[in-house]
Amino acid sequence: MALFKKRTTGKPGEWYYCLEHKKVEEGPECPAKNRFGPYASREEASHAMETAHERNLEWETDPRWHDAAGKDRTPEE
């Protein structure tokens, strides 16, 4: 008897974006390593790549991460 069952189907209303197939899925159809999510709606999941790009730009331009004095410390929230 297995201690942990592998979850093969998602819950209705959980939306993911599959990086491998480049499509929106309701419930996780693909492995976690290949998806972003969960998102609250299909629309939100369809914009996953844009959201990731925007967050990457925010991080790259955040002075708290790129100042010379603070290279060895993490930013305060």
Phi and psi restraints in degrees (range 20) as a CNS / XPLOR table:
assign (resid 1 and name C) (resid 2 and name N)
       (resid 2 and name CA) (resid 2 and name C) 1.0 -76.1 20.0 2
assign (resid 2 and name N) (resid 2 and name CA)
       (resid 2 and name C) (resid 3 and name N) 1.0 139.0 20.0 2
assign (resid 2 and name C) (resid 3 and name N)
       (resid 3 and name CA) (resid 3 and name C) 1.0 -74.9 20.0 2
assign (resid 3 and name N) (resid 3 and name CA)
       (resid 3 and name C) (resid 4 and name N) 1.0 -36.1 20.0 2
assign (resid 3 and name C) (resid 4 and name N)
       (resid 4 and name CA) (resid 4 and name C) 1.0 -124.9 20.0 2
assign (resid 4 and name N) (resid 4 and name CA)
       (resid 4 and name C) (resid 5 and name N) 1.0 127.8 20.0 2
assign (resid 4 and name C) (resid 5 and name N)
       (resid 5 and name CA) (resid 5 and name C) 1.0 -91.6 20.0 2
assign (resid 5 and name N) (resid 5 and name CA)
       (resid 5 and name C) (resid 6 and name N) 1.0 137.7 20.0 2
assign (resid 5 and name C) (resid 6 and name N)
       (resid 6 and name CA) (resid 6 and name C) 1.0 -75.3 20.0 2
assign (resid 6 and name N) (resid 6 and name CA)
       (resid 6 and name C) (resid 7 and name N) 1.0 125.9 20.0 2
assign (resid 6 and name C) (resid 7 and name N)
       (resid 7 and name CA) (resid 7 and name C) 1.0 -78.2 20.0 2
assign (resid 7 and name N) (resid 7 and name CA)
       (resid 7 and name C) (resid 8 and name N) 1.0 116.0 20.0 2
assign (resid 7 and name C) (resid 8 and name N)
       (resid 8 and name CA) (resid 8 and name C) 1.0 -101.5 20.0 2
assign (resid 8 and name N) (resid 8 and name CA)
       (resid 8 and name C) (resid 9 and name N) 1.0 -21.3 20.0 2
assign (resid 8 and name C) (resid 9 and name N)
       (resid 9 and name CA) (resid 9 and name C) 1.0 -124.6 20.0 2
assign (resid 9 and name N) (resid 9 and name CA)
       (resid 9 and name C) (resid 10 and name N) 1.0 150.7 20.0 2
assign (resid 9 and name C) (resid 10 and name N)
       (resid 10 and name CA) (resid 10 and name C) 1.0 -93.1 20.0 2
assign (resid 10 and name N) (resid 10 and name CA)
       (resid 10 and name C) (resid 11 and name N) 1.0 176.6 20.0 2
assign (resid 10 and name C) (resid 11 and name N)
       (resid 11 and name CA) (resid 11 and name C) 1.0 -86.5 20.0 2
assign (resid 11 and name N) (resid 11 and name CA)
       (resid 11 and name C) (resid 12 and name N) 1.0 143.6 20.0 2
assign (resid 11 and name C) (resid 12 and name N)
       (resid 12 and name CA) (resid 12 and name C) 1.0 -58.4 20.0 2
assign (resid 12 and name N) (resid 12 and name CA)
       (resid 12 and name C) (resid 13 and name N) 1.0 136.3 20.0 2
assign (resid 12 and name C) (resid 13 and name N)
       (resid 13 and name CA) (resid 13 and name C) 1.0 94.5 20.0 2
assign (resid 13 and name N) (resid 13 and name CA)
       (resid 13 and name C) (resid 14 and name N) 1.0 -7.2 20.0 2
assign (resid 13 and name C) (resid 14 and name N)
       (resid 14 and name CA) (resid 14 and name C) 1.0 -93.1 20.0 2
assign (resid 14 and name N) (resid 14 and name CA)
       (resid 14 and name C) (resid 15 and name N) 1.0 122.8 20.0 2
assign (resid 14 and name C) (resid 15 and name N)
       (resid 15 and name CA) (resid 15 and name C) 1.0 -116.4 20.0 2
assign (resid 15 and name N) (resid 15 and name CA)
       (resid 15 and name C) (resid 16 and name N) 1.0 139.9 20.0 2
assign (resid 15 and name C) (resid 16 and name N)
       (resid 16 and name CA) (resid 16 and name C) 1.0 -132.6 20.0 2
assign (resid 16 and name N) (resid 16 and name CA)
       (resid 16 and name C) (resid 17 and name N) 1.0 158.4 20.0 2
assign (resid 16 and name C) (resid 17 and name N)
       (resid 17 and name CA) (resid 17 and name C) 1.0 -115.0 20.0 2
assign (resid 17 and name N) (resid 17 and name CA)
       (resid 17 and name C) (resid 18 and name N) 1.0 120.8 20.0 2
assign (resid 17 and name C) (resid 18 and name N)
       (resid 18 and name CA) (resid 18 and name C) 1.0 -85.2 20.0 2
assign (resid 18 and name N) (resid 18 and name CA)
       (resid 18 and name C) (resid 19 and name N) 1.0 120.7 20.0 2
assign (resid 18 and name C) (resid 19 and name N)
       (resid 19 and name CA) (resid 19 and name C) 1.0 -73.4 20.0 2
assign (resid 19 and name N) (resid 19 and name CA)
       (resid 19 and name C) (resid 20 and name N) 1.0 -29.9 20.0 2
assign (resid 19 and name C) (resid 20 and name N)
       (resid 20 and name CA) (resid 20 and name C) 1.0 -74.5 20.0 2
assign (resid 20 and name N) (resid 20 and name CA)
       (resid 20 and name C) (resid 21 and name N) 1.0 -46.8 20.0 2
assign (resid 20 and name C) (resid 21 and name N)
       (resid 21 and name CA) (resid 21 and name C) 1.0 -93.8 20.0 2
assign (resid 21 and name N) (resid 21 and name CA)
       (resid 21 and name C) (resid 22 and name N) 1.0 -9.1 20.0 2
assign (resid 21 and name C) (resid 22 and name N)
       (resid 22 and name CA) (resid 22 and name C) 1.0 54.7 20.0 2
assign (resid 22 and name N) (resid 22 and name CA)
       (resid 22 and name C) (resid 23 and name N) 1.0 51.5 20.0 2
assign (resid 22 and name C) (resid 23 and name N)
       (resid 23 and name CA) (resid 23 and name C) 1.0 -146.7 20.0 2
assign (resid 23 and name N) (resid 23 and name CA)
       (resid 23 and name C) (resid 24 and name N) 1.0 160.1 20.0 2
assign (resid 23 and name C) (resid 24 and name N)
       (resid 24 and name CA) (resid 24 and name C) 1.0 -86.4 20.0 2
assign (resid 24 and name N) (resid 24 and name CA)
       (resid 24 and name C) (resid 25 and name N) 1.0 138.3 20.0 2
assign (resid 24 and name C) (resid 25 and name N)
       (resid 25 and name CA) (resid 25 and name C) 1.0 -127.3 20.0 2
assign (resid 25 and name N) (resid 25 and name CA)
       (resid 25 and name C) (resid 26 and name N) 1.0 141.7 20.0 2
assign (resid 25 and name C) (resid 26 and name N)
       (resid 26 and name CA) (resid 26 and name C) 1.0 -92.9 20.0 2
assign (resid 26 and name N) (resid 26 and name CA)
       (resid 26 and name C) (resid 27 and name N) 1.0 117.8 20.0 2
assign (resid 26 and name C) (resid 27 and name N)
       (resid 27 and name CA) (resid 27 and name C) 1.0 76.4 20.0 2
assign (resid 27 and name N) (resid 27 and name CA)
       (resid 27 and name C) (resid 28 and name N) 1.0 151.8 20.0 2
assign (resid 27 and name C) (resid 28 and name N)
       (resid 28 and name CA) (resid 28 and name C) 1.0 -73.3 20.0 2
assign (resid 28 and name N) (resid 28 and name CA)
       (resid 28 and name C) (resid 29 and name N) 1.0 114.3 20.0 2
assign (resid 28 and name C) (resid 29 and name N)
       (resid 29 and name CA) (resid 29 and name C) 1.0 -96.0 20.0 2
assign (resid 29 and name N) (resid 29 and name CA)
       (resid 29 and name C) (resid 30 and name N) 1.0 -32.2 20.0 2
assign (resid 29 and name C) (resid 30 and name N)
       (resid 30 and name CA) (resid 30 and name C) 1.0 -106.4 20.0 2
assign (resid 30 and name N) (resid 30 and name CA)
       (resid 30 and name C) (resid 31 and name N) 1.0 163.5 20.0 2
assign (resid 30 and name C) (resid 31 and name N)
       (resid 31 and name CA) (resid 31 and name C) 1.0 -59.6 20.0 2
assign (resid 31 and name N) (resid 31 and name CA)
       (resid 31 and name C) (resid 32 and name N) 1.0 152.9 20.0 2
assign (resid 31 and name C) (resid 32 and name N)
       (resid 32 and name CA) (resid 32 and name C) 1.0 -57.4 20.0 2
assign (resid 32 and name N) (resid 32 and name CA)
       (resid 32 and name C) (resid 33 and name N) 1.0 -33.6 20.0 2
assign (resid 32 and name C) (resid 33 and name N)
       (resid 33 and name CA) (resid 33 and name C) 1.0 -65.1 20.0 2
assign (resid 33 and name N) (resid 33 and name CA)
       (resid 33 and name C) (resid 34 and name N) 1.0 -14.8 20.0 2
assign (resid 33 and name C) (resid 34 and name N)
       (resid 34 and name CA) (resid 34 and name C) 1.0 -110.7 20.0 2
assign (resid 34 and name N) (resid 34 and name CA)
       (resid 34 and name C) (resid 35 and name N) 1.0 16.7 20.0 2
assign (resid 34 and name C) (resid 35 and name N)
       (resid 35 and name CA) (resid 35 and name C) 1.0 -144.1 20.0 2
assign (resid 35 and name N) (resid 35 and name CA)
       (resid 35 and name C) (resid 36 and name N) 1.0 156.5 20.0 2
assign (resid 35 and name C) (resid 36 and name N)
       (resid 36 and name CA) (resid 36 and name C) 1.0 -107.3 20.0 2
assign (resid 36 and name N) (resid 36 and name CA)
       (resid 36 and name C) (resid 37 and name N) 1.0 145.3 20.0 2
assign (resid 36 and name C) (resid 37 and name N)
       (resid 37 and name CA) (resid 37 and name C) 1.0 136.4 20.0 2
assign (resid 37 and name N) (resid 37 and name CA)
       (resid 37 and name C) (resid 38 and name N) 1.0 -178.5 20.0 2
assign (resid 37 and name C) (resid 38 and name N)
       (resid 38 and name CA) (resid 38 and name C) 1.0 -83.8 20.0 2
assign (resid 38 and name N) (resid 38 and name CA)
       (resid 38 and name C) (resid 39 and name N) 1.0 154.5 20.0 2
assign (resid 38 and name C) (resid 39 and name N)
       (resid 39 and name CA) (resid 39 and name C) 1.0 -114.4 20.0 2
assign (resid 39 and name N) (resid 39 and name CA)
       (resid 39 and name C) (resid 40 and name N) 1.0 158.4 20.0 2
assign (resid 39 and name C) (resid 40 and name N)
       (resid 40 and name CA) (resid 40 and name C) 1.0 -76.0 20.0 2
assign (resid 40 and name N) (resid 40 and name CA)
       (resid 40 and name C) (resid 41 and name N) 1.0 -24.2 20.0 2
assign (resid 40 and name C) (resid 41 and name N)
       (resid 41 and name CA) (resid 41 and name C) 1.0 -144.4 20.0 2
assign (resid 41 and name N) (resid 41 and name CA)
       (resid 41 and name C) (resid 42 and name N) 1.0 162.2 20.0 2
assign (resid 41 and name C) (resid 42 and name N)
       (resid 42 and name CA) (resid 42 and name C) 1.0 -61.3 20.0 2
assign (resid 42 and name N) (resid 42 and name CA)
       (resid 42 and name C) (resid 43 and name N) 1.0 -40.6 20.0 2
assign (resid 42 and name C) (resid 43 and name N)
       (resid 43 and name CA) (resid 43 and name C) 1.0 -60.1 20.0 2
assign (resid 43 and name N) (resid 43 and name CA)
       (resid 43 and name C) (resid 44 and name N) 1.0 -46.7 20.0 2
assign (resid 43 and name C) (resid 44 and name N)
       (resid 44 and name CA) (resid 44 and name C) 1.0 -62.3 20.0 2
assign (resid 44 and name N) (resid 44 and name CA)
       (resid 44 and name C) (resid 45 and name N) 1.0 -42.2 20.0 2
assign (resid 44 and name C) (resid 45 and name N)
       (resid 45 and name CA) (resid 45 and name C) 1.0 -65.6 20.0 2
assign (resid 45 and name N) (resid 45 and name CA)
       (resid 45 and name C) (resid 46 and name N) 1.0 -33.3 20.0 2
assign (resid 45 and name C) (resid 46 and name N)
       (resid 46 and name CA) (resid 46 and name C) 1.0 -68.2 20.0 2
assign (resid 46 and name N) (resid 46 and name CA)
       (resid 46 and name C) (resid 47 and name N) 1.0 -18.1 20.0 2
assign (resid 46 and name C) (resid 47 and name N)
       (resid 47 and name CA) (resid 47 and name C) 1.0 -104.1 20.0 2
assign (resid 47 and name N) (resid 47 and name CA)
       (resid 47 and name C) (resid 48 and name N) 1.0 19.3 20.0 2
assign (resid 47 and name C) (resid 48 and name N)
       (resid 48 and name CA) (resid 48 and name C) 1.0 -58.7 20.0 2
assign (resid 48 and name N) (resid 48 and name CA)
       (resid 48 and name C) (resid 49 and name N) 1.0 -42.0 20.0 2
assign (resid 48 and name C) (resid 49 and name N)
       (resid 49 and name CA) (resid 49 and name C) 1.0 -68.4 20.0 2
assign (resid 49 and name N) (resid 49 and name CA)
       (resid 49 and name C) (resid 50 and name N) 1.0 -38.9 20.0 2
assign (resid 49 and name C) (resid 50 and name N)
       (resid 50 and name CA) (resid 50 and name C) 1.0 -65.2 20.0 2
assign (resid 50 and name N) (resid 50 and name CA)
       (resid 50 and name C) (resid 51 and name N) 1.0 -41.2 20.0 2
assign (resid 50 and name C) (resid 51 and name N)
       (resid 51 and name CA) (resid 51 and name C) 1.0 -62.4 20.0 2
assign (resid 51 and name N) (resid 51 and name CA)
       (resid 51 and name C) (resid 52 and name N) 1.0 -44.5 20.0 2
assign (resid 51 and name C) (resid 52 and name N)
       (resid 52 and name CA) (resid 52 and name C) 1.0 -62.6 20.0 2
assign (resid 52 and name N) (resid 52 and name CA)
       (resid 52 and name C) (resid 53 and name N) 1.0 -41.9 20.0 2
assign (resid 52 and name C) (resid 53 and name N)
       (resid 53 and name CA) (resid 53 and name C) 1.0 -62.6 20.0 2
assign (resid 53 and name N) (resid 53 and name CA)
       (resid 53 and name C) (resid 54 and name N) 1.0 -45.0 20.0 2
assign (resid 53 and name C) (resid 54 and name N)
       (resid 54 and name CA) (resid 54 and name C) 1.0 -62.3 20.0 2
assign (resid 54 and name N) (resid 54 and name CA)
       (resid 54 and name C) (resid 55 and name N) 1.0 -42.0 20.0 2
assign (resid 54 and name C) (resid 55 and name N)
       (resid 55 and name CA) (resid 55 and name C) 1.0 -67.2 20.0 2
assign (resid 55 and name N) (resid 55 and name CA)
       (resid 55 and name C) (resid 56 and name N) 1.0 -37.4 20.0 2
assign (resid 55 and name C) (resid 56 and name N)
       (resid 56 and name CA) (resid 56 and name C) 1.0 -63.1 20.0 2
assign (resid 56 and name N) (resid 56 and name CA)
       (resid 56 and name C) (resid 57 and name N) 1.0 -41.9 20.0 2
assign (resid 56 and name C) (resid 57 and name N)
       (resid 57 and name CA) (resid 57 and name C) 1.0 -64.2 20.0 2
assign (resid 57 and name N) (resid 57 and name CA)
       (resid 57 and name C) (resid 58 and name N) 1.0 -41.0 20.0 2
assign (resid 57 and name C) (resid 58 and name N)
       (resid 58 and name CA) (resid 58 and name C) 1.0 -60.1 20.0 2
assign (resid 58 and name N) (resid 58 and name CA)
       (resid 58 and name C) (resid 59 and name N) 1.0 -44.0 20.0 2
assign (resid 58 and name C) (resid 59 and name N)
       (resid 59 and name CA) (resid 59 and name C) 1.0 -66.0 20.0 2
assign (resid 59 and name N) (resid 59 and name CA)
       (resid 59 and name C) (resid 60 and name N) 1.0 -44.1 20.0 2
assign (resid 59 and name C) (resid 60 and name N)
       (resid 60 and name CA) (resid 60 and name C) 1.0 -64.5 20.0 2
assign (resid 60 and name N) (resid 60 and name CA)
       (resid 60 and name C) (resid 61 and name N) 1.0 -27.4 20.0 2
assign (resid 60 and name C) (resid 61 and name N)
       (resid 61 and name CA) (resid 61 and name C) 1.0 -102.9 20.0 2
assign (resid 61 and name N) (resid 61 and name CA)
       (resid 61 and name C) (resid 62 and name N) 1.0 5.6 20.0 2
assign (resid 61 and name C) (resid 62 and name N)
       (resid 62 and name CA) (resid 62 and name C) 1.0 -77.3 20.0 2
assign (resid 62 and name N) (resid 62 and name CA)
       (resid 62 and name C) (resid 63 and name N) 1.0 114.8 20.0 2
assign (resid 62 and name C) (resid 63 and name N)
       (resid 63 and name CA) (resid 63 and name C) 1.0 -64.8 20.0 2
assign (resid 63 and name N) (resid 63 and name CA)
       (resid 63 and name C) (resid 64 and name N) 1.0 -22.3 20.0 2
assign (resid 63 and name C) (resid 64 and name N)
       (resid 64 and name CA) (resid 64 and name C) 1.0 -64.8 20.0 2
assign (resid 64 and name N) (resid 64 and name CA)
       (resid 64 and name C) (resid 65 and name N) 1.0 -24.2 20.0 2
assign (resid 64 and name C) (resid 65 and name N)
       (resid 65 and name CA) (resid 65 and name C) 1.0 -95.1 20.0 2
assign (resid 65 and name N) (resid 65 and name CA)
       (resid 65 and name C) (resid 66 and name N) 1.0 -12.6 20.0 2
assign (resid 65 and name C) (resid 66 and name N)
       (resid 66 and name CA) (resid 66 and name C) 1.0 -122.8 20.0 2
assign (resid 66 and name N) (resid 66 and name CA)
       (resid 66 and name C) (resid 67 and name N) 1.0 11.0 20.0 2
assign (resid 66 and name C) (resid 67 and name N)
       (resid 67 and name CA) (resid 67 and name C) 1.0 -80.8 20.0 2
assign (resid 67 and name N) (resid 67 and name CA)
       (resid 67 and name C) (resid 68 and name N) 1.0 147.0 20.0 2
assign (resid 67 and name C) (resid 68 and name N)
       (resid 68 and name CA) (resid 68 and name C) 1.0 -65.5 20.0 2
assign (resid 68 and name N) (resid 68 and name CA)
       (resid 68 and name C) (resid 69 and name N) 1.0 -36.3 20.0 2
assign (resid 68 and name C) (resid 69 and name N)
       (resid 69 and name CA) (resid 69 and name C) 1.0 -74.3 20.0 2
assign (resid 69 and name N) (resid 69 and name CA)
       (resid 69 and name C) (resid 70 and name N) 1.0 -26.6 20.0 2
assign (resid 69 and name C) (resid 70 and name N)
       (resid 70 and name CA) (resid 70 and name C) 1.0 -108.2 20.0 2
assign (resid 70 and name N) (resid 70 and name CA)
       (resid 70 and name C) (resid 71 and name N) 1.0 24.1 20.0 2
assign (resid 70 and name C) (resid 71 and name N)
       (resid 71 and name CA) (resid 71 and name C) 1.0 -62.4 20.0 2
assign (resid 71 and name N) (resid 71 and name CA)
       (resid 71 and name C) (resid 72 and name N) 1.0 -29.7 20.0 2
assign (resid 71 and name C) (resid 72 and name N)
       (resid 72 and name CA) (resid 72 and name C) 1.0 -97.6 20.0 2
assign (resid 72 and name N) (resid 72 and name CA)
       (resid 72 and name C) (resid 73 and name N) 1.0 10.2 20.0 2
assign (resid 72 and name C) (resid 73 and name N)
       (resid 73 and name CA) (resid 73 and name C) 1.0 -126.6 20.0 2
assign (resid 73 and name N) (resid 73 and name CA)
       (resid 73 and name C) (resid 74 and name N) 1.0 159.2 20.0 2
assign (resid 73 and name C) (resid 74 and name N)
       (resid 74 and name CA) (resid 74 and name C) 1.0 -95.4 20.0 2
assign (resid 74 and name N) (resid 74 and name CA)
       (resid 74 and name C) (resid 75 and name N) 1.0 153.8 20.0 2
assign (resid 74 and name C) (resid 75 and name N)
       (resid 75 and name CA) (resid 75 and name C) 1.0 -69.4 20.0 2
assign (resid 75 and name N) (resid 75 and name CA)
       (resid 75 and name C) (resid 76 and name N) 1.0 151.2 20.0 2
assign (resid 75 and name C) (resid 76 and name N)
       (resid 76 and name CA) (resid 76 and name C) 1.0 -85.1 20.0 2
assign (resid 76 and name N) (resid 76 and name CA)
       (resid 76 and name C) (resid 77 and name N) 1.0 141.4 20.0 2
